[in-house]
Amino acid sequence: MKRIVETEWTTMWLENDILFFVWKEGISIDLSGAKKTVARRMLLQQGKPYRILCNINGVRHIEKEAWHFLSGEGAELVEELVLVAATPQSGCSPNIFRPDCVRRPSKCSPTWKRPAST
């Protein structure tokens, strides 16, 4: 049984050694929200690095300070990161997120969504 963690900003779960991460629809991310989200992710990961599949379709806005935090200190225990986007942010390069560990996806699915709660 997979454990689903839901916060004010995200839904995340571990499945097949991948951390699935979905930002909620219409969300604006400030530094405080980014830090709280990373803290919850770290609890879920229990000190183990994971590959992360992150759906950013719901993100409406992200503050500069939050972006810098998530792409720096907040990227701890991120083995690889794949962003799924079909929004204006989709033009952003994933190289901003730790280019030393990010690989570009071979396939993108803009319709990928979180599972129904069980």
Secondary structure as the mmCIF struct_conf table of DSSP 4:
data_model
#
loop_
_struct_conf.conf_type_id
_struct_conf.id
_struct_conf.beg_label_comp_id
_struct_conf.beg_label_asym_id
_struct_conf.beg_label_seq_id
_struct_conf.end_label_comp_id
_struct_conf.end_label_asym_id
_struct_conf.end_label_seq_id
HELX_LH_PP_P HELX_LH_PP_P1 LYS A 2 ARG A 3
STRN STRN1 ILE A 4 GLU A 6
BEND BEND1 GLU A 8 TRP A 9
STRN STRN2 THR A 10 GLU A 15
TURN_TY1_P TURN_TY1_P1 ASN A 16 ASP A 17
STRN STRN3 ILE A 18 TRP A 23
HELX_LH_PP_P HELX_LH_PP_P2 LYS A 24 LYS A 24
TURN_TY1_P TURN_TY1_P2 GLU A 25 GLY A 26
STRN STRN4 ILE A 27 ILE A 29
HELX_RH_AL_P HELX_RH_AL_P1 LEU A 31 GLN A 45
TURN_TY1_P TURN_TY1_P3 GLN A 46 GLY A 47
STRN STRN5 TYR A 50 ASN A 55
TURN_TY1_P TURN_TY1_P4 ASN A 57 GLY A 58
STRN STRN6 VAL A 59 ILE A 62
HELX_RH_AL_P HELX_RH_AL_P2 LYS A 64 SER A 71
TURN_TY1_P TURN_TY1_P5 GLY A 72 GLY A 72
HELX_RH_3T_P HELX_RH_3T_P1 GLU A 73 ALA A 75
TURN_TY1_P TURN_TY1_P6 GLU A 76 LEU A 77
STRN STRN7 VAL A 78 VAL A 84
BEND BEND2 THR A 87 THR A 87
HELX_RH_3T_P HELX_RH_3T_P2 PRO A 88 GLY A 91
BEND BEND3 CYS A 92 CYS A 92
HELX_RH_3T_P HELX_RH_3T_P3 PRO A 94 ILE A 96
BEND BEND4 PHE A 97 PHE A 97
TURN_TY1_P TURN_TY1_P7 PRO A 99 CYS A 101
BEND BEND5 SER A 106 SER A 106
TURN_TY1_P TURN_TY1_P8 PRO A 110 THR A 111
HELX_LH_PP_P HELX_LH_PP_P3 ARG A 114 SER A 117
#
